Amino acid sequence: MLDVPLTTPSIDPRREALYLTLAQVPEGKVVSYGQLGELAGMVRAARWVGRTLSQLPEGTRLPWHRVVAAGGRLSLQSGTPGGEEQRARLRAEGILLRNDRVDMRRHGWHREPGNG
């Protein structure tokens, strides 16, 4: 079951696929917007993923903070409430940030074959 309030009885299948995939990203790992879209079955959907995640309701339990821009770059500005929350959450999970980037080789998530 998804932990996002739904305003209609049925959710858009693309959003549902995105939310289900995002919910699988484990603590201490990150994915890029484009990678998350691809894993959810949508090729070249990085911008759509970003817009959709920006519309998550306050207090969602989905790990939105584990989604970063290409190359591990944090896209939420430092000094903004969302940017500071993302940085704090990533650090709390043991993810080191260097120059507002995450080392994707170390912290990038690669879903195991057969898991979704």
C-alpha positions in Angstrom: 0.0 0.0 0.0 1.3 3.4 -0.9 1.7 6.0 1.8 0.4 9.0 -0.1 -3.1 10.4 0.3 -5.1 9.9 -2.9 -7.6 12.5 -3.9 -9.4 10.1 -6.3 -10.4 6.5 -5.9 -7.8 5.5 -8.5 -4.3 6.7 -9.0 -2.6 7.4 -12.3 -0.7 4.1 -13.2 2.5 6.1 -14.0 2.4 7.7 -10.5 1.7 4.4 -8.9 4.7 2.8 -10.6 6.9 5.7 -9.6 5.8 5.6 -6.0 6.2 1.8 -5.8 9.7 2.0 -7.2 10.7 4.9 -5.0 9.5 3.0 -1.9 12.0 0.2 -2.8 15.1 2.5 -2.6 16.8 1.3 0.5 18.3 3.5 3.3 21.8 4.6 2.5 21.2 4.4 -1.3 20.2 7.0 -3.9 18.9 7.0 -7.5 18.8 9.7 -10.1 15.6 11.1 -11.4 16.2 9.5 -14.8 17.1 6.2 -13.3 14.0 6.2 -11.1 11.8 6.9 -14.1 13.5 4.0 -16.0 13.1 1.6 -13.1 9.4 2.6 -13.0 9.0 1.8 -16.7 9.3 5.3 -18.1 12.2 6.1 -20.4 13.5 9.7 -20.5 11.1 10.9 -17.8 13.6 12.6 -15.4 11.8 16.0 -15.6 8.4 14.3 -15.1 9.8 12.4 -12.1 11.1 15.7 -10.6 7.8 17.5 -11.1 5.8 14.6 -9.6 8.1 14.3 -6.6 7.8 18.0 -6.0 4.0 17.5 -5.6 4.2 14.8 -2.9 2.1 15.8 0.2 3.8 17.1 3.3 4.7 14.4 5.7 4.9 11.6 3.1 6.9 8.6 4.1 8.2 8.0 0.6 12.0 8.5 0.6 12.0 11.5 -1.8 15.3 12.6 -0.3 17.0 9.6 -1.9 16.5 11.0 -5.4 19.3 13.1 -6.8 20.1 14.7 -10.2 22.4 13.1 -12.7 25.9 12.4 -11.5 24.8 12.5 -7.9 24.2 16.2 -7.8 21.7 17.5 -5.2 19.2 19.5 -7.1 17.5 21.1 -4.1 19.2 24.3 -3.2 21.3 24.5 0.0 19.7 27.0 2.4 16.1 26.2 1.4 13.9 24.2 3.8 13.7 21.3 1.3 17.3 21.3 0.5 18.4 21.3 4.1 16.0 18.5 5.0 17.3 16.4 2.1 20.9 17.0 3.2 20.1 16.1 6.8 18.2 13.0 5.9 21.0 11.8 3.6 23.6 12.4 6.3 21.5 10.6 8.9 21.6 7.5 6.6 25.4 7.7 6.4 25.6 9.2 2.9 28.6 11.5 2.6 28.1 14.7 0.6 31.0 16.4 -1.1 30.4 19.6 -3.0 26.6 18.9 -2.9 27.2 15.6 -4.6 26.7 12.0 -3.6 29.2 9.4 -4.7 27.0 7.3 -7.0 29.5 4.4 -7.2 29.3 4.0 -3.4 25.7 5.0 -2.7 23.9 4.4 -6.0 21.1 1.9 -5.9 20.9 -0.9 -8.5 17.8 -3.0 -8.1 18.5 -6.7 -7.9 17.2 -8.7 -10.9 13.8 -10.2 -10.2 12.9 -7.5 -7.6 10.2 -5.6 -9.4 
